[in-house]
Amino acid sequence: MGQERVRLYVRGLVLGFKRGKTSQHTKTSLIQLENVNSKEDVEFYLGKKLAYVYKAKTKRMGTQYRCVW
């Protein structure tokens, strides 16, 4: 009875904001996801939330890692 593994997260890079030649739209971030290279792969991730996880210098609530939704 092998259960299929559930993918909980995918690493990604924040590339910047959506922009034109002269203006920048800060409501829309451009994210490059690891191992997602085609439009068919992207469809699964459209509309999903993004968690920005980083390591801080000081501990808070027993951990150095912080998360911004």
PDB file of N, CA, C and O in Angstrom:
ATOM      1  N   MET A   1       0.832  -1.183   0.000  1.00  0.00           N
ATOM      2  CA  MET A   1       0.000   0.000   0.000  1.00  0.00           C
ATOM      3  C   MET A   1       0.881   1.252   0.000  1.00  0.00           C
ATOM      4  O   MET A   1       0.963   1.949   1.011  1.00  0.00           O
ATOM      5  N   GLY A   2       1.532   1.537  -1.115  1.00  0.00           N
ATOM      6  CA  GLY A   2       2.354   2.739  -1.217  1.00  0.00           C
ATOM      7  C   GLY A   2       1.501   3.957  -1.545  1.00  0.00           C
ATOM      8  O   GLY A   2       0.838   4.014  -2.581  1.00  0.00           O
ATOM      9  N   GLN A   3       1.535   4.916  -0.648  1.00  0.00           N
ATOM     10  CA  GLN A   3       0.792   6.144  -0.900  1.00  0.00           C
ATOM     11  C   GLN A   3       1.670   7.122  -1.677  1.00  0.00           C
ATOM     12  O   GLN A   3       2.886   7.165  -1.492  1.00  0.00           O
ATOM     13  N   GLU A   4       1.046   7.893  -2.535  1.00  0.00           N
ATOM     14  CA  GLU A   4       1.778   8.886  -3.311  1.00  0.00           C
ATOM     15  C   GLU A   4       2.201  10.033  -2.396  1.00  0.00           C
ATOM     16  O   GLU A   4       1.417  10.496  -1.567  1.00  0.00           O
ATOM     17  N   ARG A   5       3.446  10.488  -2.552  1.00  0.00           N
ATOM     18  CA  ARG A   5       3.941  11.578  -1.721  1.00  0.00           C
ATOM     19  C   ARG A   5       3.309  12.890  -2.157  1.00  0.00           C
ATOM     20  O   ARG A   5       3.112  13.135  -3.347  1.00  0.00           O
ATOM     21  N   VAL A   6       2.999  13.718  -1.191  1.00  0.00           N
ATOM     22  CA  VAL A   6       2.378  15.003  -1.450  1.00  0.00           C
ATOM     23  C   VAL A   6       3.458  16.085  -1.442  1.00  0.00           C
ATOM     24  O   VAL A   6       4.269  16.163  -0.519  1.00  0.00           O
ATOM     25  N   ARG A   7       3.454  16.903  -2.469  1.00  0.00           N
ATOM     26  CA  ARG A   7       4.428  17.977  -2.564  1.00  0.00           C
ATOM     27  C   ARG A   7       3.929  19.155  -1.726  1.00  0.00           C
ATOM     28  O   ARG A   7       2.896  19.744  -2.044  1.00  0.00           O
ATOM     29  N   LEU A   8       4.646  19.501  -0.667  1.00  0.00           N
ATOM     30  CA  LEU A   8       4.212  20.553   0.235  1.00  0.00           C
ATOM     31  C   LEU A   8       4.743  21.926  -0.148  1.00  0.00           C
ATOM     32  O   LEU A   8       4.094  22.934   0.132  1.00  0.00           O
ATOM     33  N   TYR A   9       5.901  21.987  -0.778  1.00  0.00           N
ATOM     34  CA  TYR A   9       6.452  23.284  -1.151  1.00  0.00           C
ATOM     35  C   TYR A   9       7.400  23.117  -2.328  1.00  0.00           C
ATOM     36  O   TYR A   9       7.863  22.016  -2.624  1.00  0.00           O
ATOM     37  N   VAL A  10       7.674  24.216  -2.982  1.00  0.00           N
ATOM     38  CA  VAL A  10       8.652  24.282  -4.062  1.00  0.00           C
ATOM     39  C   VAL A  10       9.493  25.518  -3.822  1.00  0.00           C
ATOM     40  O   VAL A  10       8.958  26.587  -3.531  1.00  0.00           O
ATOM     41  N   ARG A  11      10.792  25.383  -3.939  1.00  0.00           N
ATOM     42  CA  ARG A  11      11.668  26.536  -3.758  1.00  0.00           C
ATOM     43  C   ARG A  11      11.550  27.461  -4.953  1.00  0.00           C
ATOM     44  O   ARG A  11      11.250  27.021  -6.062  1.00  0.00           O
ATOM     45  N   GLY A  12      11.786  28.739  -4.725  1.00  0.00           N
ATOM     46  CA  GLY A  12      11.705  29.705  -5.812  1.00  0.00           C
ATOM     47  C   GLY A  12      12.547  30.935  -5.536  1.00  0.00           C
ATOM     48  O   GLY A  12      13.044  31.138  -4.428  1.00  0.00           O
ATOM     49  N   LEU A  13      12.694  31.745  -6.561  1.00  0.00           N
ATOM     50  CA  LEU A  13      13.435  32.992  -6.464  1.00  0.00           C
ATOM     51  C   LEU A  13      12.510  34.157  -6.753  1.00  0.00           C
ATOM     52  O   LEU A  13      11.666  34.082  -7.647  1.00  0.00           O
ATOM     53  N   VAL A  14      12.667  35.236  -5.995  1.00  0.00           N
ATOM     54  CA  VAL A  14      11.929  36.460  -6.272  1.00  0.00           C
ATOM     55  C   VAL A  14      12.756  37.247  -7.285  1.00  0.00           C
ATOM     56  O   VAL A  14      13.869  37.678  -6.985  1.00  0.00           O
ATOM     57  N   LEU A  15      12.205  37.432  -8.490  1.00  0.00           N
ATOM     58  CA  LEU A  15      12.936  38.119  -9.551  1.00  0.00           C
ATOM     59  C   LEU A  15      12.719  39.627  -9.520  1.00  0.00           C
ATOM     60  O   LEU A  15      13.577  40.389  -9.964  1.00  0.00           O
ATOM     61  N   GLY A  16      11.582  40.055  -9.001  1.00  0.00           N
ATOM     62  CA  GLY A  16      11.287  41.475  -8.964  1.00  0.00           C
ATOM     63  C   GLY A  16       9.794  41.688  -9.141  1.00  0.00           C
ATOM     64  O   GLY A  16       8.991  40.819  -8.803  1.00  0.00           O
ATOM     65  N   PHE A  17       9.424  42.848  -9.672  1.00  0.00           N
ATOM     66  CA  PHE A  17       8.026  43.189  -9.886  1.00  0.00           C
ATOM     67  C   PHE A  17       7.708  43.232 -11.370  1.00  0.00           C
ATOM     68  O   PHE A  17       8.592  43.433 -12.202  1.00  0.00           O
ATOM     69  N   LYS A  18       6.431  43.040 -11.692  1.00  0.00           N
ATOM     70  CA  LYS A  18       5.974  43.212 -13.057  1.00  0.00           C
ATOM     71  C   LYS A  18       6.216  44.669 -13.434  1.00  0.00           C
ATOM     72  O   LYS A  18       5.921  45.571 -12.650  1.00  0.00           O
ATOM     73  N   ARG A  19       6.754  44.904 -14.637  1.00  0.00           N
ATOM     74  CA  ARG A  19       7.059  46.271 -15.001  1.00  0.00           C
ATOM     75  C   ARG A  19       6.966  46.478 -16.508  1.00  0.00           C
ATOM     76  O   ARG A  19       7.066  45.543 -17.303  1.00  0.00           O
ATOM     77  N   GLY A  20       6.775  47.716 -16.854  1.00  0.00           N
ATOM     78  CA  GLY A  20       6.834  48.151 -18.228  1.00  0.00           C
ATOM     79  C   GLY A  20       8.148  48.884 -18.447  1.00  0.00           C
ATOM     80  O   GLY A  20       9.082  48.763 -17.653  1.00  0.00           O
ATOM     81  N   LYS A  21       8.206  49.627 -19.509  1.00  0.00           N
ATOM     82  CA  LYS A  21       9.436  50.359 -19.800  1.00  0.00           C
ATOM     83  C   LYS A  21       9.695  51.468 -18.786  1.00  0.00           C
ATOM     84  O   LYS A  21      10.843  51.730 -18.426  1.00  0.00           O
ATOM     85  N   THR A  22       8.622  52.121 -18.323  1.00  0.00           N
ATOM     86  CA  THR A  22       8.804  53.258 -17.424  1.00  0.00           C
ATOM     87  C   THR A  22       8.125  53.101 -16.074  1.00  0.00           C
ATOM     88  O   THR A  22       8.392  53.888 -15.167  1.00  0.00           O
ATOM     89  N   SER A  23       7.253  52.109 -15.909  1.00  0.00           N
ATOM     90  CA  SER A  23       6.521  51.986 -14.647  1.00  0.00           C
ATOM     91  C   SER A  23       6.667  50.587 -14.063  1.00  0.00           C
ATOM     92  O   SER A  23       6.881  49.613 -14.784  1.00  0.00           O
ATOM     93  N   GLN A  24       6.547  50.511 -12.747  1.00  0.00           N
ATOM     94  CA  GLN A  24       6.673  49.252 -12.015  1.00  0.00           C
ATOM     95  C   GLN A  24       5.381  48.999 -11.254  1.00  0.00           C
ATOM     96  O   GLN A  24       4.864  49.899 -10.592  1.00  0.00           O
ATOM     97  N   HIS A  25       4.849  47.765 -11.345  1.00  0.00           N
ATOM     98  CA  HIS A  25       3.606  47.403 -10.686  1.00  0.00           C
ATOM     99  C   HIS A  25       3.938  46.557  -9.455  1.00  0.00           C
ATOM    100  O   HIS A  25       4.197  45.360  -9.579  1.00  0.00           O
ATOM    101  N   THR A  26       3.933  47.168  -8.282  1.00  0.00           N
ATOM    102  CA  THR A  26       4.399  46.480  -7.078  1.00  0.00           C
ATOM    103  C   THR A  26       3.384  45.496  -6.509  1.00  0.00           C
ATOM    104  O   THR A  26       3.702  44.773  -5.565  1.00  0.00           O
ATOM    105  N   LYS A  27       2.171  45.449  -7.057  1.00  0.00           N
ATOM    106  CA  LYS A  27       1.189  44.472  -6.578  1.00  0.00           C
ATOM    107  C   LYS A  27       1.446  43.083  -7.158  1.00  0.00           C
ATOM    108  O   LYS A  27       0.925  42.093  -6.644  1.00  0.00           O
ATOM    109  N   THR A  28       2.250  42.999  -8.230  1.00  0.00           N
ATOM    110  CA  THR A  28       2.491  41.735  -8.909  1.00  0.00           C
ATOM    111  C   THR A  28       3.978  41.400  -8.865  1.00  0.00           C
ATOM    112  O   THR A  28       4.791  42.103  -9.466  1.00  0.00           O
ATOM    113  N   SER A  29       4.339  40.325  -8.152  1.00  0.00           N
ATOM    114  CA  SER A  29       5.732  39.888  -8.078  1.00  0.00           C
ATOM    115  C   SER A  29       5.998  38.817  -9.115  1.00  0.00           C
ATOM    116  O   SER A  29       5.120  38.015  -9.435  1.00  0.00           O
ATOM    117  N   LEU A  30       7.214  38.806  -9.639  1.00  0.00           N
ATOM    118  CA  LEU A  30       7.634  37.769 -10.579  1.00  0.00           C
ATOM    119  C   LEU A  30       8.465  36.748  -9.807  1.00  0.00           C
ATOM    120  O   LEU A  30       9.475  37.091  -9.194  1.00  0.00           O
ATOM    121  N   ILE A  31       8.029  35.494  -9.843  1.00  0.00           N
ATOM    122  CA  ILE A  31       8.678  34.418  -9.097  1.00  0.00           C
ATOM    123  C   ILE A  31       9.125  33.341 -10.076  1.00  0.00           C
ATOM    124  O   ILE A  31       8.363  32.949 -10.959  1.00  0.00           O
ATOM    125  N   GLN A  32      10.366  32.856  -9.924  1.00  0.00           N
ATOM    126  CA  GLN A  32      10.851  31.744 -10.731  1.00  0.00           C
ATOM    127  C   GLN A  32      10.888  30.505  -9.841  1.00  0.00           C
ATOM    128  O   GLN A  32      11.667  30.454  -8.889  1.00  0.00           O
ATOM    129  N   LEU A  33      10.054  29.504 -10.137  1.00  0.00           N
ATOM    130  CA  LEU A  33       9.968  28.293  -9.337  1.00  0.00           C
ATOM    131  C   LEU A  33      10.962  27.259  -9.838  1.00  0.00           C
ATOM    132  O   LEU A  33      11.206  27.147 -11.039  1.00  0.00           O
ATOM    133  N   GLU A  34      11.534  26.506  -8.908  1.00  0.00           N
ATOM    134  CA  GLU A  34      12.511  25.487  -9.232  1.00  0.00           C
ATOM    135  C   GLU A  34      11.844  24.335  -9.994  1.00  0.00           C
ATOM    136  O   GLU A  34      10.795  23.848  -9.571  1.00  0.00           O
ATOM    137  N   ASN A  35      12.431  23.898 -11.102  1.00  0.00           N
ATOM    138  CA  ASN A  35      11.959  22.784 -11.938  1.00  0.00           C
ATOM    139  C   ASN A  35      10.584  23.033 -12.553  1.00  0.00           C
ATOM    140  O   ASN A  35       9.873  22.079 -12.866  1.00  0.00           O
ATOM    141  N   VAL A  36      10.200  24.283 -12.730  1.00  0.00           N
ATOM    142  CA  VAL A  36       8.956  24.629 -13.424  1.00  0.00           C
ATOM    143  C   VAL A  36       9.366  25.439 -14.639  1.00  0.00           C
ATOM    144  O   VAL A  36       9.721  26.612 -14.527  1.00  0.00           O
ATOM    145  N   ASN A  37       9.315  24.795 -15.816  1.00  0.00           N
ATOM    146  CA  ASN A  37       9.880  25.418 -17.011  1.00  0.00           C
ATOM    147  C   ASN A  37       8.894  25.598 -18.157  1.00  0.00           C
ATOM    148  O   ASN A  37       9.238  26.230 -19.155  1.00  0.00           O
ATOM    149  N   SER A  38       7.680  25.065 -18.048  1.00  0.00           N
ATOM    150  CA  SER A  38       6.735  25.177 -19.158  1.00  0.00           C
ATOM    151  C   SER A  38       5.402  25.719 -18.659  1.00  0.00           C
ATOM    152  O   SER A  38       5.128  25.709 -17.459  1.00  0.00           O
ATOM    153  N   LYS A  39       4.584  26.189 -19.580  1.00  0.00           N
ATOM    154  CA  LYS A  39       3.286  26.749 -19.224  1.00  0.00           C
ATOM    155  C   LYS A  39       2.373  25.685 -18.626  1.00  0.00           C
ATOM    156  O   LYS A  39       1.540  25.997 -17.774  1.00  0.00           O
ATOM    157  N   GLU A  40       2.515  24.445 -19.056  1.00  0.00           N
ATOM    158  CA  GLU A  40       1.691  23.356 -18.515  1.00  0.00           C
ATOM    159  C   GLU A  40       2.013  23.110 -17.039  1.00  0.00           C
ATOM    160  O   GLU A  40       1.114  22.804 -16.256  1.00  0.00           O
ATOM    161  N   ASP A  41       3.280  23.240 -16.654  1.00  0.00           N
ATOM    162  CA  ASP A  41       3.685  23.064 -15.252  1.00  0.00           C
ATOM    163  C   ASP A  41       3.189  24.213 -14.380  1.00  0.00           C
ATOM    164  O   ASP A  41       2.900  24.014 -13.200  1.00  0.00           O
ATOM    165  N   VAL A  42       3.090  25.395 -14.941  1.00  0.00           N
ATOM    166  CA  VAL A  42       2.715  26.592 -14.185  1.00  0.00           C
ATOM    167  C   VAL A  42       1.254  26.556 -13.767  1.00  0.00           C
ATOM    168  O   VAL A  42       0.907  27.109 -12.724  1.00  0.00           O
ATOM    169  N   GLU A  43       0.392  25.927 -14.545  1.00  0.00           N
ATOM    170  CA  GLU A  43      -1.056  25.936 -14.280  1.00  0.00           C
ATOM    171  C   GLU A  43      -1.396  25.473 -12.865  1.00  0.00           C
ATOM    172  O   GLU A  43      -2.335  25.991 -12.262  1.00  0.00           O
ATOM    173  N   PHE A  44      -0.655  24.511 -12.326  1.00  0.00           N
ATOM    174  CA  PHE A  44      -0.912  24.013 -10.979  1.00  0.00           C
ATOM    175  C   PHE A  44      -0.690  25.101  -9.928  1.00  0.00           C
ATOM    176  O   PHE A  44      -1.404  25.142  -8.926  1.00  0.00           O
ATOM    177  N   TYR A  45       0.285  25.977 -10.144  1.00  0.00           N
ATOM    178  CA  TYR A  45       0.681  26.959  -9.141  1.00  0.00           C
ATOM    179  C   TYR A  45      -0.076  28.280  -9.238  1.00  0.00           C
ATOM    180  O   TYR A  45       0.012  29.092  -8.317  1.00  0.00           O
ATOM    181  N   LEU A  46      -0.811  28.522 -10.311  1.00  0.00           N
ATOM    182  CA  LEU A  46      -1.529  29.785 -10.460  1.00  0.00           C
ATOM    183  C   LEU A  46      -2.566  29.942  -9.359  1.00  0.00           C
ATOM    184  O   LEU A  46      -3.361  29.034  -9.121  1.00  0.00           O
ATOM    185  N   GLY A  47      -2.563  31.093  -8.684  1.00  0.00           N
ATOM    186  CA  GLY A  47      -3.522  31.376  -7.623  1.00  0.00           C
ATOM    187  C   GLY A  47      -3.121  30.868  -6.253  1.00  0.00           C
ATOM    188  O   GLY A  47      -3.852  31.091  -5.289  1.00  0.00           O
ATOM    189  N   LYS A  48      -1.987  30.192  -6.129  1.00  0.00           N
ATOM    190  CA  LYS A  48      -1.542  29.674  -4.834  1.00  0.00           C
ATOM    191  C   LYS A  48      -0.853  30.784  -4.035  1.00  0.00           C
ATOM    192  O   LYS A  48      -0.331  31.744  -4.600  1.00  0.00           O
ATOM    193  N   LYS A  49      -0.864  30.631  -2.717  1.00  0.00           N
ATOM    194  CA  LYS A  49      -0.177  31.588  -1.852  1.00  0.00           C
ATOM    195  C   LYS A  49       1.323  31.325  -1.868  1.00  0.00           C
ATOM    196  O   LYS A  49       1.784  30.235  -2.208  1.00  0.00           O
ATOM    197  N   LEU A  50       2.066  32.359  -1.491  1.00  0.00           N
ATOM    198  CA  LEU A  50       3.511  32.289  -1.459  1.00  0.00           C
ATOM    199  C   LEU A  50       3.981  32.602  -0.051  1.00  0.00           C
ATOM    200  O   LEU A  50       3.519  33.572   0.549  1.00  0.00           O
ATOM    201  N   ALA A  51       4.888  31.804   0.487  1.00  0.00           N
ATOM    202  CA  ALA A  51       5.464  32.051   1.807  1.00  0.00           C
ATOM    203  C   ALA A  51       6.929  32.434   1.628  1.00  0.00           C
ATOM    204  O   ALA A  51       7.704  31.685   1.033  1.00  0.00           O
ATOM    205  N   TYR A  52       7.301  33.593   2.140  1.00  0.00           N
ATOM    206  CA  TYR A  52       8.682  34.049   2.101  1.00  0.00           C
ATOM    207  C   TYR A  52       9.331  33.643   3.416  1.00  0.00           C
ATOM    208  O   TYR A  52       9.011  34.211   4.461  1.00  0.00           O
ATOM    209  N   VAL A  53      10.236  32.670   3.382  1.00  0.00           N
ATOM    210  CA  VAL A  53      10.891  32.137   4.578  1.00  0.00           C
ATOM    211  C   VAL A  53      12.347  32.594   4.557  1.00  0.00           C
ATOM    212  O   VAL A  53      13.046  32.435   3.556  1.00  0.00           O
ATOM    213  N   TYR A  54      12.792  33.166   5.681  1.00  0.00           N
ATOM    214  CA  TYR A  54      14.169  33.639   5.764  1.00  0.00           C
ATOM    215  C   TYR A  54      14.723  33.362   7.152  1.00  0.00           C
ATOM    216  O   TYR A  54      13.974  33.118   8.098  1.00  0.00           O
ATOM    217  N   LYS A  55      16.046  33.404   7.259  1.00  0.00           N
ATOM    218  CA  LYS A  55      16.725  33.154   8.530  1.00  0.00           C
ATOM    219  C   LYS A  55      17.166  34.486   9.127  1.00  0.00           C
ATOM    220  O   LYS A  55      17.855  35.265   8.468  1.00  0.00           O
ATOM    221  N   ALA A  56      16.771  34.751  10.373  1.00  0.00           N
ATOM    222  CA  ALA A  56      17.095  35.996  11.056  1.00  0.00           C
ATOM    223  C   ALA A  56      18.291  35.796  11.988  1.00  0.00           C
ATOM    224  O   ALA A  56      18.711  34.667  12.242  1.00  0.00           O
ATOM    225  N   LYS A  57      18.827  36.899  12.489  1.00  0.00           N
ATOM    226  CA  LYS A  57      19.971  36.810  13.404  1.00  0.00           C
ATOM    227  C   LYS A  57      19.566  36.317  14.785  1.00  0.00           C
ATOM    228  O   LYS A  57      20.270  35.507  15.388  1.00  0.00           O
ATOM    229  N   THR A  58      18.435  36.800  15.287  1.00  0.00           N
ATOM    230  CA  THR A  58      18.029  36.468  16.649  1.00  0.00           C
ATOM    231  C   THR A  58      16.881  35.466  16.648  1.00  0.00           C
ATOM    232  O   THR A  58      16.110  35.380  15.692  1.00  0.00           O
ATOM    233  N   LYS A  59      16.784  34.711  17.742  1.00  0.00           N
ATOM    234  CA  LYS A  59      15.699  33.745  17.881  1.00  0.00           C
ATOM    235  C   LYS A  59      14.437  34.441  18.355  1.00  0.00           C
ATOM    236  O   LYS A  59      14.481  35.342  19.193  1.00  0.00           O
ATOM    237  N   ARG A  60      13.335  34.018  17.815  1.00  0.00           N
ATOM    238  CA  ARG A  60      12.023  34.498  18.250  1.00  0.00           C
ATOM    239  C   ARG A  60      11.114  33.275  18.302  1.00  0.00           C
ATOM    240  O   ARG A  60      10.982  32.541  17.323  1.00  0.00           O
ATOM    241  N   MET A  61      10.506  33.075  19.432  1.00  0.00           N
ATOM    242  CA  MET A  61       9.633  31.916  19.664  1.00  0.00           C
ATOM    243  C   MET A  61      10.368  30.595  19.417  1.00  0.00           C
ATOM    244  O   MET A  61       9.788  29.641  18.900  1.00  0.00           O
ATOM    245  N   GLY A  62      11.661  30.550  19.795  1.00  0.00           N
ATOM    246  CA  GLY A  62      12.439  29.321  19.746  1.00  0.00           C
ATOM    247  C   GLY A  62      13.054  28.980  18.404  1.00  0.00           C
ATOM    248  O   GLY A  62      13.623  27.898  18.266  1.00  0.00           O
ATOM    249  N   THR A  63      12.968  29.856  17.400  1.00  0.00           N
ATOM    250  CA  THR A  63      13.551  29.554  16.100  1.00  0.00           C
ATOM    251  C   THR A  63      14.102  30.817  15.448  1.00  0.00           C
ATOM    252  O   THR A  63      13.665  31.928  15.747  1.00  0.00           O
ATOM    253  N   GLN A  64      15.062  30.631  14.560  1.00  0.00           N
ATOM    254  CA  GLN A  64      15.632  31.756  13.834  1.00  0.00           C
ATOM    255  C   GLN A  64      14.899  32.002  12.519  1.00  0.00           C
ATOM    256  O   GLN A  64      15.087  33.052  11.905  1.00  0.00           O
ATOM    257  N   TYR A  65      14.074  31.067  12.077  1.00  0.00           N
ATOM    258  CA  TYR A  65      13.401  31.188  10.796  1.00  0.00           C
ATOM    259  C   TYR A  65      12.110  31.994  10.937  1.00  0.00           C
ATOM    260  O   TYR A  65      11.346  31.815  11.886  1.00  0.00           O
ATOM    261  N   ARG A  66      11.887  32.881   9.974  1.00  0.00           N
ATOM    262  CA  ARG A  66      10.680  33.698   9.964  1.00  0.00           C
ATOM    263  C   ARG A  66       9.939  33.445   8.655  1.00  0.00           C
ATOM    264  O   ARG A  66      10.536  33.054   7.652  1.00  0.00           O
ATOM    265  N   CYS A  67       8.640  33.673   8.684  1.00  0.00           N
ATOM    266  CA  CYS A  67       7.824  33.450   7.508  1.00  0.00           C
ATOM    267  C   CYS A  67       6.864  34.619   7.312  1.00  0.00           C
ATOM    268  O   CYS A  67       6.203  35.060   8.252  1.00  0.00           O
ATOM    269  N   VAL A  68       6.798  35.111   6.082  1.00  0.00           N
ATOM    270  CA  VAL A  68       5.873  36.178   5.722  1.00  0.00           C
ATOM    271  C   VAL A  68       4.957  35.631   4.657  1.00  0.00           C
ATOM    272  O   VAL A  68       5.434  35.128   3.640  1.00  0.00           O
ATOM    273  N   TRP A  69       3.644  35.714   4.859  1.00  0.00           N
ATOM    274  CA  TRP A  69       2.675  35.222   3.880  1.00  0.00           C
ATOM    275  C   TRP A  69       2.267  36.307   2.952  1.00  0.00           C
ATOM    276  O   TRP A  69       1.454  36.080   2.056  1.00  0.00           O
TER     277      TRP A  69
END
